[in-house]
Amino acid sequence: MAFTPLHDRVLVRRVESDEKTAGGLIIPDSAKEKPAEGEVIAVGDGARDESGKRIAMDVKVGDKILFGKWSGTEITLDGEELLIMKESDIMGILS
């Protein structure tokens, strides 16, 4: 895939959610919520401050992240559904 986000944007692949509940019930696709957890696929170079200096990104490729339910814009690249979002839409990095 030849895609590089610009500025402070991040390309994210959603992490698939469990298909069963803790009690063993199978959740049908129509009842599943889209997960708010993902993996960073690509990052931009970072935004610029008022003096033109680059602000370093806090996330890097491979990070597992949490983001808001309505965050980002859904796109399809090479047949795969991905999200593009600003770094500020990311709530945290999972370790």
ChimeraX commands (.cxc) that place a marker at each C-alpha (Angstrom):
marker #1 position 0.00,0.00,0.00 radius 0.5
marker #1 position 1.43,3.36,-0.99 radius 0.5
marker #1 position -0.32,5.83,1.31 radius 0.5
marker #1 position 1.21,8.35,3.70 radius 0.5
marker #1 position -1.02,10.56,5.87 radius 0.5
marker #1 position -0.19,14.26,5.94 radius 0.5
marker #1 position 0.49,16.50,8.93 radius 0.5
marker #1 position -0.94,15.09,12.21 radius 0.5
marker #1 position -3.12,12.42,10.63 radius 0.5
marker #1 position -2.93,8.69,11.39 radius 0.5
marker #1 position -4.04,5.66,9.35 radius 0.5
marker #1 position -5.67,3.01,11.58 radius 0.5
marker #1 position -6.87,-0.58,11.11 radius 0.5
marker #1 position -9.71,-1.51,13.45 radius 0.5
marker #1 position -9.11,-4.51,15.72 radius 0.5
marker #1 position -11.87,-7.10,15.39 radius 0.5
marker #1 position -14.05,-7.60,18.47 radius 0.5
marker #1 position -14.90,-10.89,20.13 radius 0.5
marker #1 position -17.71,-12.90,18.59 radius 0.5
marker #1 position -18.84,-14.33,21.95 radius 0.5
marker #1 position -19.79,-12.76,25.26 radius 0.5
marker #1 position -18.10,-13.74,28.51 radius 0.5
marker #1 position -21.07,-16.07,29.13 radius 0.5
marker #1 position -20.55,-17.86,25.80 radius 0.5
marker #1 position -23.38,-16.27,23.77 radius 0.5
marker #1 position -22.56,-15.70,20.10 radius 0.5
marker #1 position -23.04,-12.10,18.97 radius 0.5
marker #1 position -24.45,-11.75,15.42 radius 0.5
marker #1 position -22.78,-9.25,13.07 radius 0.5
marker #1 position -25.90,-7.06,13.04 radius 0.5
marker #1 position -25.66,-6.55,16.83 radius 0.5
marker #1 position -21.95,-5.82,17.01 radius 0.5
marker #1 position -20.67,-2.32,17.55 radius 0.5
marker #1 position -17.65,-1.19,15.59 radius 0.5
marker #1 position -14.63,-1.46,17.88 radius 0.5
marker #1 position -12.97,1.70,19.15 radius 0.5
marker #1 position -9.60,-0.04,19.27 radius 0.5
marker #1 position -7.12,-0.23,16.45 radius 0.5
marker #1 position -3.56,-0.56,15.22 radius 0.5
marker #1 position -1.63,2.35,13.72 radius 0.5
marker #1 position -0.67,1.52,10.11 radius 0.5
marker #1 position 0.92,4.84,9.06 radius 0.5
marker #1 position 1.53,8.29,10.58 radius 0.5
marker #1 position 2.13,11.72,9.12 radius 0.5
marker #1 position 5.18,13.88,9.85 radius 0.5
marker #1 position 3.33,15.94,12.47 radius 0.5
marker #1 position 1.72,19.36,12.58 radius 0.5
marker #1 position 3.68,22.61,12.63 radius 0.5
marker #1 position 3.63,25.20,15.40 radius 0.5
marker #1 position 3.33,28.96,14.80 radius 0.5
marker #1 position 7.05,29.34,14.13 radius 0.5
marker #1 position 7.00,26.53,11.53 radius 0.5
marker #1 position 8.76,23.91,13.66 radius 0.5
marker #1 position 7.47,20.35,13.33 radius 0.5
marker #1 position 5.59,18.96,16.37 radius 0.5
marker #1 position 6.58,15.31,16.86 radius 0.5
marker #1 position 3.82,12.67,16.81 radius 0.5
marker #1 position 3.13,10.74,20.04 radius 0.5
marker #1 position 2.02,7.57,18.20 radius 0.5
marker #1 position 4.06,5.38,15.88 radius 0.5
marker #1 position 3.38,2.55,13.44 radius 0.5
marker #1 position 2.39,-0.63,15.29 radius 0.5
marker #1 position 0.89,1.09,18.36 radius 0.5
marker #1 position -2.43,-0.30,19.66 radius 0.5
marker #1 position -4.74,2.64,20.35 radius 0.5
marker #1 position -8.17,3.59,21.66 radius 0.5
marker #1 position -10.20,6.22,19.83 radius 0.5
marker #1 position -13.66,7.78,20.02 radius 0.5
marker #1 position -16.67,5.95,18.62 radius 0.5
marker #1 position -17.26,8.58,15.92 radius 0.5
marker #1 position -13.61,9.41,15.25 radius 0.5
marker #1 position -12.01,9.41,11.83 radius 0.5
marker #1 position -13.09,8.99,8.25 radius 0.5
marker #1 position -13.61,5.51,6.84 radius 0.5
marker #1 position -11.74,4.74,3.61 radius 0.5
marker #1 position -11.02,1.63,1.56 radius 0.5
marker #1 position -7.45,1.00,0.41 radius 0.5
marker #1 position -6.53,-2.18,-1.46 radius 0.5
marker #1 position -9.91,-3.67,-0.50 radius 0.5
marker #1 position -9.35,-3.12,3.23 radius 0.5
marker #1 position -11.50,-0.79,5.34 radius 0.5
marker #1 position -9.33,1.65,7.31 radius 0.5
marker #1 position -9.72,4.92,9.22 radius 0.5
marker #1 position -7.91,8.22,8.83 radius 0.5
marker #1 position -8.03,10.42,11.93 radius 0.5
marker #1 position -6.20,13.28,13.55 radius 0.5
marker #1 position -3.81,12.40,16.35 radius 0.5
marker #1 position -5.98,14.44,18.73 radius 0.5
marker #1 position -8.86,11.95,18.16 radius 0.5
marker #1 position -6.77,9.20,19.78 radius 0.5
marker #1 position -7.54,8.76,23.48 radius 0.5
marker #1 position -4.57,6.62,24.42 radius 0.5
marker #1 position -2.03,3.95,23.58 radius 0.5
marker #1 position -2.56,0.39,24.88 radius 0.5
marker #1 position 0.52,-1.40,26.19 radius 0.5
marker link #1:1,2 radius 0.2
marker link #1:2,3 radius 0.2
marker link #1:3,4 radius 0.2
marker link #1:4,5 radius 0.2
marker link #1:5,6 radius 0.2
marker link #1:6,7 radius 0.2
marker link #1:7,8 radius 0.2
marker link #1:8,9 radius 0.2
marker link #1:9,10 radius 0.2
marker link #1:10,11 radius 0.2
marker link #1:11,12 radius 0.2
marker link #1:12,13 radius 0.2
marker link #1:13,14 radius 0.2
marker link #1:14,15 radius 0.2
marker link #1:15,16 radius 0.2
marker link #1:16,17 radius 0.2
marker link #1:17,18 radius 0.2
marker link #1:18,19 radius 0.2
marker link #1:19,20 radius 0.2
marker link #1:20,21 radius 0.2
marker link #1:21,22 radius 0.2
marker link #1:22,23 radius 0.2
marker link #1:23,24 radius 0.2
marker link #1:24,25 radius 0.2
marker link #1:25,26 radius 0.2
marker link #1:26,27 radius 0.2
marker link #1:27,28 radius 0.2
marker link #1:28,29 radius 0.2
marker link #1:29,30 radius 0.2
marker link #1:30,31 radius 0.2
marker link #1:31,32 radius 0.2
marker link #1:32,33 radius 0.2
marker link #1:33,34 radius 0.2
marker link #1:34,35 radius 0.2
marker link #1:35,36 radius 0.2
marker link #1:36,37 radius 0.2
marker link #1:37,38 radius 0.2
marker link #1:38,39 radius 0.2
marker link #1:39,40 radius 0.2
marker link #1:40,41 radius 0.2
marker link #1:41,42 radius 0.2
marker link #1:42,43 radius 0.2
marker link #1:43,44 radius 0.2
marker link #1:44,45 radius 0.2
marker link #1:45,46 radius 0.2
marker link #1:46,47 radius 0.2
marker link #1:47,48 radius 0.2
marker link #1:48,49 radius 0.2
marker link #1:49,50 radius 0.2
marker link #1:50,51 radius 0.2
marker link #1:51,52 radius 0.2
marker link #1:52,53 radius 0.2
marker link #1:53,54 radius 0.2
marker link #1:54,55 radius 0.2
marker link #1:55,56 radius 0.2
marker link #1:56,57 radius 0.2
marker link #1:57,58 radius 0.2
marker link #1:58,59 radius 0.2
marker link #1:59,60 radius 0.2
marker link #1:60,61 radius 0.2
marker link #1:61,62 radius 0.2
marker link #1:62,63 radius 0.2
marker link #1:63,64 radius 0.2
marker link #1:64,65 radius 0.2
marker link #1:65,66 radius 0.2
marker link #1:66,67 radius 0.2
marker link #1:67,68 radius 0.2
marker link #1:68,69 radius 0.2
marker link #1:69,70 radius 0.2
marker link #1:70,71 radius 0.2
marker link #1:71,72 radius 0.2
marker link #1:72,73 radius 0.2
marker link #1:73,74 radius 0.2
marker link #1:74,75 radius 0.2
marker link #1:75,76 radius 0.2
marker link #1:76,77 radius 0.2
marker link #1:77,78 radius 0.2
marker link #1:78,79 radius 0.2
marker link #1:79,80 radius 0.2
marker link #1:80,81 radius 0.2
marker link #1:81,82 radius 0.2
marker link #1:82,83 radius 0.2
marker link #1:83,84 radius 0.2
marker link #1:84,85 radius 0.2
marker link #1:85,86 radius 0.2
marker link #1:86,87 radius 0.2
marker link #1:87,88 radius 0.2
marker link #1:88,89 radius 0.2
marker link #1:89,90 radius 0.2
marker link #1:90,91 radius 0.2
marker link #1:91,92 radius 0.2
marker link #1:92,93 radius 0.2
marker link #1:93,94 radius 0.2
marker link #1:94,95 radius 0.2
view
